[in-house]
Amino acid sequence: MSSVSTGLPEGRYSRSSDERADRKLKIAGSVLGAALLALIGYFAYHYIAQNEISAEVITFQASDDAVKVHLEVRKDAGATGYCTLRSQSADGAEVGRADFRFSGSATRIDKVVTLRTTDKGTTAQLLGCHTG
């Protein structure tokens, strides 16, 4: 018994339209993937390399009408800017928010700042730091 081949003879016909469509999709996917990687790299560079001020909350101590926050700020020499802090009550409501400015030639600043609150705050959150 012989087996019957169901495929087309080699080299007799041009590529099928499915193969051409697959090739176009692969090229389009490669181009879009490369563009996405370039975009992610661009945003990562500007987020990391262009950020002249960064900070973190070391400790905080809450009272009925204020929260004392030990804030450590790292910045480029001569950069000026501000950091925004907020405090929330036990039920999650925001009870205080303030901007604290930093300037000068020091590249590391340890400072205890007082954030006034409308009710007893249970948290001290650093929302971000910005130049300017």
C-alpha positions in Angstrom: 0.0 0.0 0.0 1.3 3.4 -0.8 0.7 6.6 1.1 -0.7 9.7 -0.6 0.9 13.0 0.0 -1.6 15.9 0.7 1.0 18.7 0.5 1.8 20.8 -2.5 5.0 20.0 -4.5 8.1 21.9 -3.3 9.1 25.0 -5.3 6.1 24.8 -7.6 3.9 27.4 -6.0 4.7 30.7 -4.3 4.4 31.2 -0.5 0.9 31.0 0.8 -0.9 34.1 2.0 -0.8 32.7 5.6 3.0 32.6 5.5 3.2 36.2 4.2 0.7 37.4 6.9 2.7 35.5 9.6 5.9 37.2 8.5 4.3 40.7 8.5 2.9 40.0 12.0 6.3 38.9 13.3 7.9 42.1 11.8 5.2 44.3 13.3 5.5 42.6 16.7 9.2 43.0 16.7 9.0 46.7 15.9 6.3 47.4 18.5 8.3 45.4 21.1 11.4 47.4 20.4 9.5 50.7 20.6 8.0 49.6 24.0 11.4 48.8 25.4 12.7 52.1 24.2 9.8 53.9 25.9 10.3 52.1 29.1 14.0 52.9 29.1 13.3 56.5 28.4 10.9 56.8 31.4 13.2 54.8 33.7 16.1 57.1 32.8 14.2 60.2 33.6 12.7 58.8 36.8 16.1 57.6 38.2 18.7 59.8 36.7 16.8 63.1 36.7 15.5 62.7 40.3 17.7 65.2 42.2 15.9 64.7 45.6 14.9 61.6 47.4 13.9 61.0 50.9 12.6 58.5 53.4 10.8 58.6 56.7 13.0 57.2 59.5 10.6 57.4 62.4 7.6 59.4 63.5 5.9 60.2 66.8 2.2 61.1 66.9 0.4 63.3 69.4 -3.2 64.7 69.5 -2.5 67.7 67.2 0.8 67.0 65.5 3.1 64.3 64.1 6.9 64.7 64.5 8.6 63.1 61.6 12.3 62.3 61.3 13.0 62.8 57.6 16.2 61.9 55.8 16.7 63.8 52.5 19.4 63.0 49.9 19.9 65.5 47.1 22.4 66.9 44.7 24.6 69.7 46.0 22.9 73.0 45.6 19.5 71.5 44.6 16.5 73.1 46.2 13.1 71.5 46.5 10.4 70.2 48.8 9.0 67.0 50.2 5.3 66.4 50.8 4.2 64.5 54.0 0.8 63.5 55.1 -0.8 61.8 58.1 -3.9 59.8 58.4 -6.1 58.9 61.4 -7.0 55.4 62.4 -10.0 55.3 60.1 -7.9 56.3 57.1 -9.0 59.9 56.8 -6.3 62.4 56.0 -5.7 64.7 59.1 -2.6 66.6 57.9 -0.6 67.4 54.8 2.3 69.8 54.4 5.3 70.6 52.2 8.8 70.9 53.8 11.4 72.9 51.8 15.1 71.9 51.6 18.0 73.9 50.2 21.7 74.5 50.6 24.8 72.7 49.6 24.5 69.7 51.8 23.8 66.4 50.0 22.3 64.7 53.0 19.9 66.3 55.5 18.5 64.7 58.6 15.7 66.8 60.1 12.8 66.3 62.4 9.8 68.2 61.0 6.4 68.8 62.7 3.3 68.1 60.7 0.3 69.8 62.3 -2.9 67.6 62.2 -6.6 68.3 62.7 -7.0 65.0 64.7 -4.7 62.3 66.1 -2.6 61.0 63.3 -1.5 57.4 63.2 0.7 57.5 60.2 3.4 59.6 58.6 3.7 59.1 54.8 6.1 60.6 52.4 4.1 61.3 49.2 7.1 62.5 47.2 9.9 65.0 46.7 10.3 67.5 43.9 12.8 70.1 42.8 11.9 73.7 42.6 
